[in-house]
Amino acid sequence: MPAKTAYKWPDSIKAPVAEKKAKELIAHGDTRIDNYYWMNDYFKKGPDSTKAVEYLEAENKYYDTMMAGTKAFQEKLYTEMKARIKEKDESVPVFKNGYYYYNRVEEGKDYFVYCRKKGSLDAKEEMLLDVNKMAEGHNYFSATGFDVSTDNKLLAYGIDMLSRRQYTIYIKNLETGEIYKDAVTNTEGDPVWANDNQTFFYTSKNPVTLLSEKIRKHKLGTDAATDKIVYEEKDQTNYIGVGKTKSDKFIIISSGGTLSSESRYIDANKPDDAFKVFQPRMKEVLYDVDNANGKFYIRTNLDAKNFKVVTCGEDKTDSSNWKDMIAHDKDVLIQGIELFKNYLAVSERKNGLTQVHIINLQSNAGHYLSFDEPVYLANLVNTPDFNSEVVRFNYTSLTTPGTVYDYNMGTKEKKLMKQQEVVGGYDKNLYETERLFATAKDGTKIPISIVYKKGFKKDGTAPLMLYGYGSYGASMEATFSSTRLSLLNRGFAYAIAHIRGGQEMGRYWYEDGKMMKKINTFTDFIDCAEFLLANKYSSKEHLYTSGGSAGGLLMGAVVNMRPDLWHGVVAGVPFVDVLTTMGDPSIPLTTNEYDEWGNPANKENYMYMKSYSPYDNVEKKAYPNMLVTTGLHDSQVQYFEPAKWVAKLREMKTDNNKLLLYTNMEAGHGGASGRFKALKDRAREYAFLFALEGISE
């Protein structure tokens, strides 16, 4: 563990002071005064648009000055993290329709090359897209949604050059190399080919709210402005998308929120047919659909909180014809299925841990794969070959690098295909991982996954980073990170609090941490922190915490509720102005979120959301050291939320702790694009933590 030297923060630099312009926000007879509402003018194209950007630039200048003494250390951290990444690498190929597809990355390049080989891995390589060349001259670049036509001749793909997740779909002729004039703008970047090799379906977005509102159909050679709408979603709380069954027999349109869903389908050979409703949406019933062997397989929570798997014929799809295949189990969450001609692979979660269940569709005999570590992730990955006897899965843990296995579902043979290489050497035996349980205020046991380097002393003197999220039913997995070694090797422990609002312990876990039970998420996290402190994994002087997006909401809530617990906080693209955002349907994605947070138009929802909304609950008191990050073009959490929050914290806080705001003026919600640029973000965050902890090398 390195010797500690206190970082010398500049002490004569004044932080930016944002102008105050009081705006009254009135609802249900309740008045809130928002002095920094004007900051959203860049987004709204209002009169203070330039002033909002100038404020962000002033905060960036302040950040640069305060962190100037860490610049060399940041560069060292970046170089260190980059050096662990194998610069020339290749994904494990996947086989579909006669070709092996894979990505490869080249030395010194940020992006990848998308390739294929016909029939054999010994065949000549076809380079389909060189994303490095495509990204030249762009500060941000994302290529996604690759879909090859059934005759293997055309590639459809989506491009985003702003980080707003608004993709333009392009078509490339893989025989001639020609990029067609067809360019379909403002999409989710999700083209799906029909079997005629002339038609693809895609999700069209509202350019203002960014909601996925329509499914359209594009015919090659036609003007995208004339693309026919084949489905339009009227419920603005739902997300929609389009896909294809594993059998390639049907095109499926899905519409769903957190509470209910609905699917429509057509024969993929008949793209001009009208879509038929699979099962009309039912209150608080979710389902998703796949197809094999003349019938549909449906994963649903109909009378099954943790989901079950049912089947039905292709001509009788409503729920009255559904027959149970895998019954509901209150202790086992069915997360997803991977369907094959002869087998069904099921991704499950029991007692917070993932498991893989294999079922023979002919005999109905089933078995489970076994895993040895106390905390790990085993998850199925897309195996597109419908006829395959082999399913692919990823395995990782806090100490085991990402590993790809092929598993023969008949012979039960497991074959190692690839393990992430940590350049420069990595010995997992030098690190230790534990699974702990904290007791929440209501007696609920909250899992904690923790990793540290051997020799870590549980005497309260060591630094510890506690990470959390706790929203949307997203489970935070105990996975390996070579970047994280830069923390562990400097004496930090790293812990994940698997709090309610995620789905680690099943669907019940999620529902106990959303809507009118959302505060459970925050109190669970605080209880996990207090457990770690009580057991001397760290102390308040050395406890740090981080979270991003909805995890940034978590950060905002816990620093309001228990600011004394943390020495330092990193809040990335934080969703902190809950009431104002959720009360403004013009802000991107707001209406999709009503089932998660509530709708402020409802007084009961409004008052509950106000009770925890971080921005609304900033008070005159001492706050911990904080680094807040955002992106000017963020499509998920608009830049003005963290900017307003920081301005209000500056106004109200009574301490002399550090409060820094860094805005990436060129990126959005996911930060910088490219595998190396993103390391700059991690180096920035780690340098802040190390400066607070007095670690300088």
Secondary structure, 3 states (H helix, E strand, C coil): CCCECCCCCCCCCCCCCCCCCCEEEEECCEEEEECCHHHHHHHHCCCCHHHHHHHHHHHHHHHHHHCHHHHHHHHHHHHHHHHCECCCEECCCEEECCEEEEEEECCCCCCEEEEEEECCCCCCEEEEEEHHHHCCCCCCCEEEEEEECCCCCEEEEEEECCCCCCEEEEEEECCCCCEEEEEEEEECCCCEECCCCCEEEEEEECCCCCCEEEEEEEECCCCHHHCEEEEECCCCCCEEEEEECCCCCEEEEEEECCCCEEEEEEECCCCCCCCEECCCCCCCCCEEEEEECCEEEEEECCCCCCCEEEEEECCCCCHHHCEEEECCECCEEEEEEEECCCEEEEEEEECCEEEEEEEECCCCCEEECCCCCCCCEEEECCCCCCCCCEEEEEEECCCCCCEEEEEECCCCCEEEEEECCECCCCCHHHEEEEEEEEECCCCCEEEEEEEEECCCCCCCCCCEEEECCCCCCCCCCCCCCCCCHHHHCCCCEEEEECCCCCCCCCHHHHHCCCHHHCHHHHHHHHHHHHHHHHCCCCCCCCEEEEEECHHHHHHHHHHHHCHHHCCEEEEECCCCCHHHHHCCCCCCCCHHHHHHHCCCCCHHHHHHHHHHCCHHHCCCCCCCEEEEEEECCCCCCCCHHHHHHHHHHHHHCCCCCCEEEEEECCCECCECCCCCHHHHHHHHHHHHHHHHHCECC
